[in-house]
């Protein structure tokens, strides 16, 4: 289990990111927090010249958190084959805020960026 705490700031709100009109933790920012924890969990295990990228995300955002709240992201790796799969839970104190899954794939950095560059040409 990998856990990390985040402080909800004005920049994390639905109002700030444009996903809603209220000053509460935005679902896209919540997803980014989860992705960051999963990325960090894998980065030290990935071979030099490689990284991981997000490929799939499911989320059930059950409750709101306001500015100044501390949220705890808890991720557990449940698969380690071609892709890495995580389940996650996010809490504010003891209240469950969100649950879901996140998948990441290992990619060769140079090859990945080359493909992106070729699309832009």
Backbone atoms as SQL, in Angstrom:
CREATE TABLE atoms (id INTEGER PRIMARY KEY, chain TEXT, resi INTEGER, resn TEXT, atom TEXT, x REAL, y REAL, z REAL);
INSERT INTO atoms VALUES
  (1, 'A', 1, 'UNK', 'N', 0.852, -1.182, 0.000),
  (2, 'A', 1, 'UNK', 'CA', 0.000, 0.000, 0.000),
  (3, 'A', 1, 'UNK', 'C', 0.894, 1.239, 0.000),
  (4, 'A', 2, 'UNK', 'N', 0.600, 2.159, -0.886),
  (5, 'A', 2, 'UNK', 'CA', 1.318, 3.423, -0.977),
  (6, 'A', 2, 'UNK', 'C', 0.348, 4.522, -0.559),
  (7, 'A', 3, 'UNK', 'N', 0.790, 5.394, 0.342),
  (8, 'A', 3, 'UNK', 'CA', -0.079, 6.462, 0.827),
  (9, 'A', 3, 'UNK', 'C', 0.639, 7.794, 0.758),
  (10, 'A', 4, 'UNK', 'N', -0.116, 8.838, 0.429),
  (11, 'A', 4, 'UNK', 'CA', 0.440, 10.186, 0.389),
  (12, 'A', 4, 'UNK', 'C', -0.674, 11.175, 0.691),
  (13, 'A', 5, 'UNK', 'N', -0.322, 12.222, 1.438),
  (14, 'A', 5, 'UNK', 'CA', -1.298, 13.256, 1.759),
  (15, 'A', 5, 'UNK', 'C', -1.115, 14.468, 0.864),
  (16, 'A', 6, 'UNK', 'N', -2.243, 15.113, 0.559),
  (17, 'A', 6, 'UNK', 'CA', -2.267, 16.328, -0.241),
  (18, 'A', 6, 'UNK', 'C', -3.129, 17.361, 0.468),
  (19, 'A', 7, 'UNK', 'N', -2.711, 18.608, 0.405),
  (20, 'A', 7, 'UNK', 'CA', -3.494, 19.725, 0.935),
  (21, 'A', 7, 'UNK', 'C', -4.292, 20.319, -0.216),
  (22, 'A', 8, 'UNK', 'N', -5.590, 20.456, -0.049),
  (23, 'A', 8, 'UNK', 'CA', -6.442, 21.041, -1.080),
  (24, 'A', 8, 'UNK', 'C', -6.253, 22.560, -1.074),
  (25, 'A', 9, 'UNK', 'N', -5.840, 23.094, -2.214),
  (26, 'A', 9, 'UNK', 'CA', -5.634, 24.533, -2.366),
  (27, 'A', 9, 'UNK', 'C', -6.670, 25.107, -3.335),
  (28, 'A', 10, 'UNK', 'N', -6.688, 26.419, -3.463),
  (29, 'A', 10, 'UNK', 'CA', -7.599, 27.063, -4.418),
  (30, 'A', 10, 'UNK', 'C', -7.383, 26.535, -5.831),
  (31, 'A', 11, 'UNK', 'N', -6.129, 26.241, -6.175),
  (32, 'A', 11, 'UNK', 'CA', -5.812, 25.761, -7.525),
  (33, 'A', 11, 'UNK', 'C', -6.371, 24.365, -7.795),
  (34, 'A', 12, 'UNK', 'N', -6.733, 23.638, -6.732),
  (35, 'A', 12, 'UNK', 'CA', -7.267, 22.287, -6.863),
  (36, 'A', 12, 'UNK', 'C', -8.793, 22.254, -7.008),
  (37, 'A', 13, 'UNK', 'N', -9.439, 23.395, -6.967),
  (38, 'A', 13, 'UNK', 'CA', -10.901, 23.415, -6.935),
  (39, 'A', 13, 'UNK', 'C', -11.524, 23.282, -8.322),
  (40, 'A', 14, 'UNK', 'N', -12.755, 22.816, -8.315),
  (41, 'A', 14, 'UNK', 'CA', -13.524, 22.712, -9.557),
  (42, 'A', 14, 'UNK', 'C', -13.662, 24.083, -10.217),
  (43, 'A', 15, 'UNK', 'N', -13.813, 25.098, -9.408),
  (44, 'A', 15, 'UNK', 'CA', -13.920, 26.461, -9.918),
  (45, 'A', 15, 'UNK', 'C', -12.647, 26.858, -10.660),
  (46, 'A', 16, 'UNK', 'N', -11.492, 26.518, -10.113),
  (47, 'A', 16, 'UNK', 'CA', -10.210, 26.896, -10.724),
  (48, 'A', 16, 'UNK', 'C', -9.902, 26.115, -11.996),
  (49, 'A', 17, 'UNK', 'N', -10.226, 24.828, -12.022),
  (50, 'A', 17, 'UNK', 'CA', -9.877, 24.013, -13.196),
  (51, 'A', 17, 'UNK', 'C', -10.973, 23.993, -14.249),
  (52, 'A', 18, 'UNK', 'N', -12.119, 24.569, -13.941),
  (53, 'A', 18, 'UNK', 'CA', -13.191, 24.658, -14.925),
  (54, 'A', 18, 'UNK', 'C', -14.059, 23.419, -15.033),
  (55, 'A', 19, 'UNK', 'N', -14.008, 22.545, -14.026),
  (56, 'A', 19, 'UNK', 'CA', -14.839, 21.340, -14.078),
  (57, 'A', 19, 'UNK', 'C', -16.133, 21.506, -13.271),
  (58, 'A', 20, 'UNK', 'N', -16.345, 22.683, -12.743),
  (59, 'A', 20, 'UNK', 'CA', -17.540, 22.974, -11.955),
  (60, 'A', 20, 'UNK', 'C', -17.464, 24.399, -11.437),
  (61, 'A', 21, 'UNK', 'N', -18.458, 24.800, -10.692),
  (62, 'A', 21, 'UNK', 'CA', -18.518, 26.175, -10.244),
  (63, 'A', 21, 'UNK', 'C', -18.344, 26.372, -8.757),
  (64, 'A', 22, 'UNK', 'N', -17.869, 25.354, -8.044),
  (65, 'A', 22, 'UNK', 'CA', -17.756, 25.455, -6.593),
  (66, 'A', 22, 'UNK', 'C', -16.301, 25.364, -6.144),
  (67, 'A', 23, 'UNK', 'N', -15.997, 25.985, -5.014),
  (68, 'A', 23, 'UNK', 'CA', -14.630, 25.924, -4.474),
  (69, 'A', 23, 'UNK', 'C', -14.390, 24.659, -3.655),
  (70, 'A', 24, 'UNK', 'N', -14.519, 23.503, -4.314),
  (71, 'A', 24, 'UNK', 'CA', -14.293, 22.195, -3.700),
  (72, 'A', 24, 'UNK', 'C', -13.303, 21.420, -4.566),
  (73, 'A', 25, 'UNK', 'N', -12.689, 20.390, -3.976),
  (74, 'A', 25, 'UNK', 'CA', -11.717, 19.584, -4.706),
  (75, 'A', 25, 'UNK', 'C', -12.322, 19.054, -6.004),
  (76, 'A', 26, 'UNK', 'N', -11.678, 19.390, -7.112),
  (77, 'A', 26, 'UNK', 'CA', -12.144, 18.981, -8.436),
  (78, 'A', 26, 'UNK', 'C', -11.813, 17.516, -8.688),
  (79, 'A', 27, 'UNK', 'N', -12.710, 16.821, -9.345),
  (80, 'A', 27, 'UNK', 'CA', -12.457, 15.423, -9.698),
  (81, 'A', 27, 'UNK', 'C', -11.192, 15.276, -10.553),
  (82, 'A', 28, 'UNK', 'N', -10.948, 16.149, -11.544),
  (83, 'A', 28, 'UNK', 'CA', -9.695, 16.012, -12.301),
  (84, 'A', 28, 'UNK', 'C', -8.436, 16.170, -11.434),
  (85, 'A', 29, 'UNK', 'N', -8.471, 17.025, -10.443),
  (86, 'A', 29, 'UNK', 'CA', -7.319, 17.176, -9.541),
  (87, 'A', 29, 'UNK', 'C', -7.174, 15.951, -8.645),
  (88, 'A', 30, 'UNK', 'N', -8.284, 15.389, -8.210),
  (89, 'A', 30, 'UNK', 'CA', -8.250, 14.161, -7.423),
  (90, 'A', 30, 'UNK', 'C', -7.608, 13.046, -8.249),
  (91, 'A', 31, 'UNK', 'N', -7.999, 12.939, -9.513),
  (92, 'A', 31, 'UNK', 'CA', -7.404, 11.946, -10.403),
  (93, 'A', 31, 'UNK', 'C', -5.908, 12.184, -10.567),
  (94, 'A', 32, 'UNK', 'N', -5.500, 13.442, -10.697),
  (95, 'A', 32, 'UNK', 'CA', -4.075, 13.761, -10.844),
  (96, 'A', 32, 'UNK', 'C', -3.295, 13.376, -9.591),
  (97, 'A', 33, 'UNK', 'N', -3.887, 13.546, -8.430),
  (98, 'A', 33, 'UNK', 'CA', -3.232, 13.141, -7.183),
  (99, 'A', 33, 'UNK', 'C', -2.988, 11.635, -7.176),
  (100, 'A', 34, 'UNK', 'N', -4.011, 10.872, -7.569),
  (101, 'A', 34, 'UNK', 'CA', -3.871, 9.417, -7.620),
  (102, 'A', 34, 'UNK', 'C', -2.789, 9.028, -8.626),
  (103, 'A', 35, 'UNK', 'N', -2.827, 9.632, -9.808),
  (104, 'A', 35, 'UNK', 'CA', -1.816, 9.322, -10.825),
  (105, 'A', 35, 'UNK', 'C', -0.410, 9.603, -10.315),
  (106, 'A', 36, 'UNK', 'N', -0.241, 10.710, -9.600),
  (107, 'A', 36, 'UNK', 'CA', 1.076, 11.063, -9.071),
  (108, 'A', 36, 'UNK', 'C', 1.587, 10.005, -8.098),
  (109, 'A', 37, 'UNK', 'N', 0.718, 9.517, -7.240),
  (110, 'A', 37, 'UNK', 'CA', 1.117, 8.496, -6.266),
  (111, 'A', 37, 'UNK', 'C', 1.505, 7.204, -6.988),
  (112, 'A', 38, 'UNK', 'N', 0.722, 6.790, -7.953),
  (113, 'A', 38, 'UNK', 'CA', 1.022, 5.557, -8.694),
  (114, 'A', 38, 'UNK', 'C', 2.299, 5.704, -9.518),
  (115, 'A', 39, 'UNK', 'N', 2.481, 6.854, -10.163),
  (116, 'A', 39, 'UNK', 'CA', 3.698, 7.115, -10.927),
  (117, 'A', 39, 'UNK', 'C', 4.922, 7.017, -10.019),
  (118, 'A', 40, 'UNK', 'N', 4.869, 7.679, -8.874),
  (119, 'A', 40, 'UNK', 'CA', 5.993, 7.655, -7.934),
  (120, 'A', 40, 'UNK', 'C', 6.286, 6.237, -7.430),
  (121, 'A', 41, 'UNK', 'N', 5.240, 5.446, -7.232),
  (122, 'A', 41, 'UNK', 'CA', 5.419, 4.081, -6.737),
  (123, 'A', 41, 'UNK', 'C', 6.187, 3.213, -7.728),
  (124, 'A', 42, 'UNK', 'N', 6.044, 3.488, -9.004),
  (125, 'A', 42, 'UNK', 'CA', 6.675, 2.670, -10.031),
  (126, 'A', 42, 'UNK', 'C', 8.013, 3.206, -10.522),
  (127, 'A', 43, 'UNK', 'N', 8.202, 4.506, -10.461),
  (128, 'A', 43, 'UNK', 'CA', 9.343, 5.137, -11.133),
  (129, 'A', 43, 'UNK', 'C', 10.690, 4.547, -10.713),
  (130, 'A', 44, 'UNK', 'N', 10.870, 4.235, -9.458),
  (131, 'A', 44, 'UNK', 'CA', 12.163, 3.702, -9.004),
  (132, 'A', 44, 'UNK', 'C', 12.387, 2.260, -9.452),
  (133, 'A', 45, 'UNK', 'N', 11.326, 1.582, -9.884),
  (134, 'A', 45, 'UNK', 'CA', 11.430, 0.184, -10.311),
  (135, 'A', 45, 'UNK', 'C', 11.554, 0.028, -11.814),
  (136, 'A', 46, 'UNK', 'N', 11.348, 1.097, -12.552),
  (137, 'A', 46, 'UNK', 'CA', 11.364, 1.027, -14.013),
  (138, 'A', 46, 'UNK', 'C', 12.796, 1.191, -14.505),
  (139, 'A', 47, 'UNK', 'N', 13.150, 0.452, -15.536),
  (140, 'A', 47, 'UNK', 'CA', 14.503, 0.492, -16.092),
  (141, 'A', 47, 'UNK', 'C', 14.852, 1.878, -16.619),
  (142, 'A', 48, 'UNK', 'N', 16.133, 2.161, -16.621),
  (143, 'A', 48, 'UNK', 'CA', 16.627, 3.429, -17.157),
  (144, 'A', 48, 'UNK', 'C', 16.157, 3.586, -18.605),
  (145, 'A', 49, 'UNK', 'N', 15.745, 4.789, -18.952),
  (146, 'A', 49, 'UNK', 'CA', 15.260, 5.051, -20.303),
  (147, 'A', 49, 'UNK', 'C', 13.788, 4.757, -20.486),
  (148, 'A', 50, 'UNK', 'N', 13.150, 4.322, -19.415),
  (149, 'A', 50, 'UNK', 'CA', 11.719, 4.024, -19.465),
  (150, 'A', 50, 'UNK', 'C', 10.989, 4.846, -18.414),
  (151, 'A', 51, 'UNK', 'N', 9.693, 4.947, -18.582),
  (152, 'A', 51, 'UNK', 'CA', 8.821, 5.585, -17.605),
  (153, 'A', 51, 'UNK', 'C', 7.464, 4.911, -17.720),
  (154, 'A', 52, 'UNK', 'N', 6.493, 5.353, -16.926),
  (155, 'A', 52, 'UNK', 'CA', 5.142, 4.833, -17.061),
  (156, 'A', 52, 'UNK', 'C', 4.207, 5.967, -17.442),
  (157, 'A', 53, 'UNK', 'N', 3.173, 5.598, -18.174),
  (158, 'A', 53, 'UNK', 'CA', 2.135, 6.551, -18.567),
  (159, 'A', 53, 'UNK', 'C', 0.782, 5.982, -18.176),
  (160, 'A', 54, 'UNK', 'N', -0.135, 6.856, -17.830),
  (161, 'A', 54, 'UNK', 'CA', -1.482, 6.425, -17.492),
  (162, 'A', 54, 'UNK', 'C', -2.213, 5.963, -18.739),
  (163, 'A', 55, 'UNK', 'N', -2.961, 4.861, -18.615),
  (164, 'A', 55, 'UNK', 'CA', -3.698, 4.327, -19.757),
  (165, 'A', 55, 'UNK', 'C', -5.191, 4.158, -19.491),
  (166, 'A', 56, 'UNK', 'N', -5.565, 4.062, -18.229),
  (167, 'A', 56, 'UNK', 'CA', -6.986, 3.866, -17.906),
  (168, 'A', 56, 'UNK', 'C', -7.235, 4.386, -16.500),
  (169, 'A', 57, 'UNK', 'N', -8.439, 4.942, -16.301),
  (170, 'A', 57, 'UNK', 'CA', -8.780, 5.494, -15.005),
  (171, 'A', 57, 'UNK', 'C', -10.277, 5.371, -14.784),
  (172, 'A', 58, 'UNK', 'N', -10.674, 4.820, -13.633),
  (173, 'A', 58, 'UNK', 'CA', -12.074, 4.832, -13.224),
  (174, 'A', 58, 'UNK', 'C', -12.131, 5.471, -11.842),
  (175, 'A', 59, 'UNK', 'N', -13.170, 6.254, -11.622),
  (176, 'A', 59, 'UNK', 'CA', -13.271, 6.931, -10.331),
  (177, 'A', 59, 'UNK', 'C', -14.741, 7.100, -9.944),
  (178, 'A', 60, 'UNK', 'N', -14.995, 6.909, -8.680),
  (179, 'A', 60, 'UNK', 'CA', -16.282, 7.260, -8.096),
  (180, 'A', 60, 'UNK', 'C', -15.973, 8.294, -7.022),
  (181, 'A', 61, 'UNK', 'N', -16.289, 9.546, -7.324),
  (182, 'A', 61, 'UNK', 'CA', -16.031, 10.662, -6.407),
  (183, 'A', 61, 'UNK', 'C', -17.292, 10.835, -5.561),
  (184, 'A', 62, 'UNK', 'N', -17.238, 10.382, -4.307),
  (185, 'A', 62, 'UNK', 'CA', -18.419, 10.246, -3.456),
  (186, 'A', 62, 'UNK', 'C', -18.731, 11.432, -2.561),
  (187, 'A', 63, 'UNK', 'N', -17.719, 12.228, -2.213),
  (188, 'A', 63, 'UNK', 'CA', -17.943, 13.322, -1.262),
  (189, 'A', 63, 'UNK', 'C', -17.001, 14.482, -1.579),
  (190, 'A', 64, 'UNK', 'N', -17.387, 15.669, -1.173),
  (191, 'A', 64, 'UNK', 'CA', -16.617, 16.880, -1.465),
  (192, 'A', 64, 'UNK', 'C', -15.650, 17.213, -0.331),
  (193, 'A', 65, 'UNK', 'N', -14.573, 17.914, -0.720),
  (194, 'A', 65, 'UNK', 'CA', -13.596, 18.445, 0.242),
  (195, 'A', 65, 'UNK', 'C', -13.343, 19.905, -0.110),
  (196, 'A', 66, 'UNK', 'N', -13.233, 20.723, 0.906),
  (197, 'A', 66, 'UNK', 'CA', -13.029, 22.142, 0.687),
  (198, 'A', 66, 'UNK', 'C', -11.566, 22.550, 0.733),
  (199, 'A', 67, 'UNK', 'N', -11.318, 23.805, 0.444),
  (200, 'A', 67, 'UNK', 'CA', -9.979, 24.377, 0.499),
  (201, 'A', 67, 'UNK', 'C', -9.450, 24.234, 1.931),
  (202, 'A', 68, 'UNK', 'N', -8.213, 23.804, 2.049),
  (203, 'A', 68, 'UNK', 'CA', -7.590, 23.614, 3.355),
  (204, 'A', 68, 'UNK', 'C', -7.692, 22.211, 3.896),
  (205, 'A', 69, 'UNK', 'N', -8.519, 21.371, 3.260),
  (206, 'A', 69, 'UNK', 'CA', -8.646, 19.980, 3.704),
  (207, 'A', 69, 'UNK', 'C', -7.377, 19.208, 3.345),
  (208, 'A', 70, 'UNK', 'N', -7.057, 18.227, 4.161),
  (209, 'A', 70, 'UNK', 'CA', -5.973, 17.304, 3.846),
  (210, 'A', 70, 'UNK', 'C', -6.614, 15.996, 3.426),
  (211, 'A', 71, 'UNK', 'N', -6.255, 15.532, 2.219),
  (212, 'A', 71, 'UNK', 'CA', -6.789, 14.266, 1.734),
  (213, 'A', 71, 'UNK', 'C', -5.663, 13.253, 1.659),
  (214, 'A', 72, 'UNK', 'N', -5.985, 12.018, 1.955),
  (215, 'A', 72, 'UNK', 'CA', -5.008, 10.937, 1.943),
  (216, 'A', 72, 'UNK', 'C', -5.343, 9.986, 0.802),
  (217, 'A', 73, 'UNK', 'N', -4.386, 9.839, -0.116),
  (218, 'A', 73, 'UNK', 'CA', -4.536, 8.938, -1.255),
  (219, 'A', 73, 'UNK', 'C', -3.846, 7.619, -0.909),
  (220, 'A', 74, 'UNK', 'N', -4.593, 6.531, -0.965),
  (221, 'A', 74, 'UNK', 'CA', -4.076, 5.192, -0.642),
  (222, 'A', 74, 'UNK', 'C', -4.207, 4.319, -1.882),
  (223, 'A', 75, 'UNK', 'N', -3.078, 3.897, -2.437),
  (224, 'A', 75, 'UNK', 'CA', -3.071, 3.080, -3.655),
  (225, 'A', 75, 'UNK', 'C', -2.437, 1.734, -3.368),
  (226, 'A', 76, 'UNK', 'N', -3.004, 0.708, -3.983),
  (227, 'A', 76, 'UNK', 'CA', -2.466, -0.639, -3.832),
  (228, 'A', 76, 'UNK', 'C', -2.289, -1.258, -5.213),
  (229, 'A', 77, 'UNK', 'N', -1.084, -1.726, -5.503),
  (230, 'A', 77, 'UNK', 'CA', -0.813, -2.374, -6.783),
  (231, 'A', 77, 'UNK', 'C', -1.383, -3.782, -6.734),
  (232, 'A', 78, 'UNK', 'N', -2.203, -4.121, -7.739),
  (233, 'A', 78, 'UNK', 'CA', -2.826, -5.442, -7.739),
  (234, 'A', 78, 'UNK', 'C', -2.398, -6.278, -8.941),
  (235, 'A', 79, 'UNK', 'N', -1.611, -5.717, -9.830),
  (236, 'A', 79, 'UNK', 'CA', -1.164, -6.453, -11.003),
  (237, 'A', 79, 'UNK', 'C', 0.152, -5.879, -11.470),
  (238, 'A', 80, 'UNK', 'N', 1.015, -6.720, -12.006),
  (239, 'A', 80, 'UNK', 'CA', 2.321, -6.259, -12.453),
  (240, 'A', 80, 'UNK', 'C', 2.755, -7.100, -13.646),
  (241, 'A', 81, 'UNK', 'N', 1.982, -7.037, -14.704),
  (242, 'A', 81, 'UNK', 'CA', 2.321, -7.794, -15.897),
  (243, 'A', 81, 'UNK', 'C', 2.751, -6.804, -16.973),
  (244, 'A', 82, 'UNK', 'N', 2.039, -6.767, -18.082),
  (245, 'A', 82, 'UNK', 'CA', 2.379, -5.824, -19.141),
  (246, 'A', 82, 'UNK', 'C', 1.995, -4.403, -18.728),
  (247, 'A', 83, 'UNK', 'N', 0.903, -4.291, -17.997),
  (248, 'A', 83, 'UNK', 'CA', 0.508, -3.010, -17.443),
  (249, 'A', 83, 'UNK', 'C', 0.455, -3.149, -15.928),
  (250, 'A', 84, 'UNK', 'N', 0.492, -2.023, -15.274),
  (251, 'A', 84, 'UNK', 'CA', 0.433, -1.989, -13.810),
  (252, 'A', 84, 'UNK', 'C', -0.956, -1.504, -13.431),
  (253, 'A', 85, 'UNK', 'N', -1.628, -2.256, -12.582),
  (254, 'A', 85, 'UNK', 'CA', -2.978, -1.900, -12.169),
  (255, 'A', 85, 'UNK', 'C', -2.997, -1.601, -10.674),
  (256, 'A', 86, 'UNK', 'N', -3.681, -0.528, -10.334),
  (257, 'A', 86, 'UNK', 'CA', -3.819, -0.105, -8.944),
  (258, 'A', 86, 'UNK', 'C', -5.297, 0.049, -8.604),
  (259, 'A', 87, 'UNK', 'N', -5.641, -0.252, -7.367),
  (260, 'A', 87, 'UNK', 'CA', -6.911, 0.189, -6.815),
  (261, 'A', 87, 'UNK', 'C', -6.577, 1.326, -5.869),
  (262, 'A', 88, 'UNK', 'N', -7.520, 2.225, -5.674),
  (263, 'A', 88, 'UNK', 'CA', -7.243, 3.340, -4.763),
  (264, 'A', 88, 'UNK', 'C', -8.480, 3.723, -3.971),
  (265, 'A', 89, 'UNK', 'N', -8.180, 4.345, -2.831),
  (266, 'A', 89, 'UNK', 'CA', -9.185, 4.957, -1.968),
  (267, 'A', 89, 'UNK', 'C', -8.620, 6.309, -1.534),
  (268, 'A', 90, 'UNK', 'N', -9.478, 7.295, -1.452),
  (269, 'A', 90, 'UNK', 'CA', -9.064, 8.626, -1.011),
  (270, 'A', 90, 'UNK', 'C', -9.949, 9.007, 0.169),
  (271, 'A', 91, 'UNK', 'N', -9.308, 9.496, 1.222),
  (272, 'A', 91, 'UNK', 'CA', -10.015, 9.849, 2.453),
  (273, 'A', 91, 'UNK', 'C', -9.732, 11.294, 2.844),
  (274, 'A', 92, 'UNK', 'N', -10.694, 11.883, 3.541),
  (275, 'A', 92, 'UNK', 'CA', -10.467, 13.097, 4.321),
  (276, 'A', 92, 'UNK', 'C', -10.821, 12.700, 5.743),
  (277, 'A', 93, 'UNK', 'N', -9.801, 12.663, 6.590),
  (278, 'A', 93, 'UNK', 'CA', -9.954, 12.080, 7.921),
  (279, 'A', 93, 'UNK', 'C', -10.443, 10.642, 7.746),
  (280, 'A', 94, 'UNK', 'N', -11.576, 10.279, 8.318),
  (281, 'A', 94, 'UNK', 'CA', -12.089, 8.917, 8.177),
  (282, 'A', 94, 'UNK', 'C', -13.169, 8.796, 7.114),
  (283, 'A', 95, 'UNK', 'N', -13.488, 9.898, 6.438),
  (284, 'A', 95, 'UNK', 'CA', -14.545, 9.866, 5.424),
  (285, 'A', 95, 'UNK', 'C', -13.978, 9.437, 4.068),
  (286, 'A', 96, 'UNK', 'N', -14.589, 8.434, 3.472),
  (287, 'A', 96, 'UNK', 'CA', -14.187, 7.972, 2.149),
  (288, 'A', 96, 'UNK', 'C', -14.680, 8.966, 1.105),
  (289, 'A', 97, 'UNK', 'N', -13.743, 9.533, 0.344),
  (290, 'A', 97, 'UNK', 'CA', -14.083, 10.520, -0.683),
  (291, 'A', 97, 'UNK', 'C', -14.218, 9.903, -2.065),
  (292, 'A', 98, 'UNK', 'N', -13.350, 8.939, -2.367),
  (293, 'A', 98, 'UNK', 'CA', -13.334, 8.399, -3.725),
  (294, 'A', 98, 'UNK', 'C', -12.715, 7.007, -3.743),
  (295, 'A', 99, 'UNK', 'N', -13.115, 6.223, -4.737),
  (296, 'A', 99, 'UNK', 'CA', -12.539, 4.905, -4.983),
  (297, 'A', 99, 'UNK', 'C', -12.393, 4.731, -6.489),
  (298, 'A', 100, 'UNK', 'N', -11.557, 3.778, -6.884),
  (299, 'A', 100, 'UNK', 'CA', -11.440, 3.497, -8.305),
  (300, 'A', 100, 'UNK', 'C', -10.239, 2.650, -8.632),
  (301, 'A', 101, 'UNK', 'N', -9.912, 2.637, -9.924),
  (302, 'A', 101, 'UNK', 'CA', -8.749, 1.907, -10.410),
  (303, 'A', 101, 'UNK', 'C', -7.955, 2.801, -11.353),
  (304, 'A', 102, 'UNK', 'N', -6.675, 2.492, -11.462),
  (305, 'A', 102, 'UNK', 'CA', -5.796, 3.222, -12.370),
  (306, 'A', 102, 'UNK', 'C', -4.801, 2.243, -12.970),
  (307, 'A', 103, 'UNK', 'N', -4.622, 2.318, -14.287),
  (308, 'A', 103, 'UNK', 'CA', -3.680, 1.455, -14.992),
  (309, 'A', 103, 'UNK', 'C', -2.570, 2.326, -15.586),
  (310, 'A', 104, 'UNK', 'N', -1.351, 1.794, -15.553),
  (311, 'A', 104, 'UNK', 'CA', -0.205, 2.468, -16.156),
  (312, 'A', 104, 'UNK', 'C', 0.552, 1.461, -17.003),
  (313, 'A', 105, 'UNK', 'N', 1.210, 1.934, -18.049),
  (314, 'A', 105, 'UNK', 'CA', 2.017, 1.072, -18.912),
  (315, 'A', 105, 'UNK', 'C', 3.438, 1.602, -18.942),
  (316, 'A', 106, 'UNK', 'N', 4.411, 0.694, -18.959),
  (317, 'A', 106, 'UNK', 'CA', 5.813, 1.077, -19.090),
  (318, 'A', 106, 'UNK', 'C', 6.090, 1.354, -20.568),
  (319, 'A', 107, 'UNK', 'N', 6.773, 2.462, -20.833),
  (320, 'A', 107, 'UNK', 'CA', 7.128, 2.826, -22.209),
  (321, 'A', 107, 'UNK', 'C', 8.584, 3.253, -22.270),
  (322, 'A', 108, 'UNK', 'N', 9.176, 3.069, -23.445),
  (323, 'A', 108, 'UNK', 'CA', 10.509, 3.582, -23.729),
  (324, 'A', 108, 'UNK', 'C', 10.360, 5.074, -24.001),
  (325, 'A', 109, 'UNK', 'N', 11.032, 5.919, -23.225),
  (326, 'A', 109, 'UNK', 'CA', 10.849, 7.370, -23.323),
  (327, 'A', 109, 'UNK', 'C', 11.152, 7.873, -24.728),
  (328, 'A', 110, 'UNK', 'N', 12.305, 7.504, -25.268),
  (329, 'A', 110, 'UNK', 'CA', 12.711, 8.005, -26.576),
  (330, 'A', 110, 'UNK', 'C', 11.712, 7.597, -27.663),
  (331, 'A', 111, 'UNK', 'N', 11.343, 6.325, -27.688),
  (332, 'A', 111, 'UNK', 'CA', 10.394, 5.838, -28.684),
  (333, 'A', 111, 'UNK', 'C', 9.019, 6.475, -28.542),
  (334, 'A', 112, 'UNK', 'N', 8.579, 6.641, -27.309),
  (335, 'A', 112, 'UNK', 'CA', 7.280, 7.245, -27.041),
  (336, 'A', 112, 'UNK', 'C', 7.240, 8.678, -27.553),
  (337, 'A', 113, 'UNK', 'N', 8.268, 9.461, -27.199),
  (338, 'A', 113, 'UNK', 'CA', 8.311, 10.862, -27.638),
  (339, 'A', 113, 'UNK', 'C', 8.481, 10.981, -29.149),
  (340, 'A', 114, 'UNK', 'N', 9.185, 10.026, -29.763),
  (341, 'A', 114, 'UNK', 'CA', 9.343, 10.026, -31.223),
  (342, 'A', 114, 'UNK', 'C', 7.977, 9.854, -31.890),
  (343, 'A', 115, 'UNK', 'N', 7.163, 8.937, -31.376),
  (344, 'A', 115, 'UNK', 'CA', 5.823, 8.728, -31.935),
  (345, 'A', 115, 'UNK', 'C', 4.967, 9.974, -31.796),
  (346, 'A', 116, 'UNK', 'N', 5.079, 10.645, -30.661),
  (347, 'A', 116, 'UNK', 'CA', 4.308, 11.876, -30.448),
  (348, 'A', 116, 'UNK', 'C', 4.756, 12.934, -31.446),
  (349, 'A', 117, 'UNK', 'N', 6.076, 13.074, -31.620),
  (350, 'A', 117, 'UNK', 'CA', 6.639, 14.053, -32.543),
  (351, 'A', 117, 'UNK', 'C', 6.205, 13.775, -33.980),
  (352, 'A', 118, 'UNK', 'N', 6.193, 12.508, -34.370),
  (353, 'A', 118, 'UNK', 'CA', 5.803, 12.133, -35.736),
  (354, 'A', 118, 'UNK', 'C', 4.343, 12.483, -36.002),
  (355, 'A', 119, 'UNK', 'N', 3.493, 12.378, -34.998),
  (356, 'A', 119, 'UNK', 'CA', 2.079, 12.744, -35.154),
  (357, 'A', 119, 'UNK', 'C', 1.933, 14.241, -35.396),
  (358, 'A', 120, 'UNK', 'N', 2.809, 15.026, -34.799),
  (359, 'A', 120, 'UNK', 'CA', 2.713, 16.477, -34.898),
  (360, 'A', 120, 'UNK', 'C', 3.264, 17.008, -36.211),
  (361, 'A', 121, 'UNK', 'N', 4.015, 16.178, -36.938),
  (362, 'A', 121, 'UNK', 'CA', 4.624, 16.611, -38.210),
  (363, 'A', 121, 'UNK', 'C', 3.642, 16.569, -39.345);
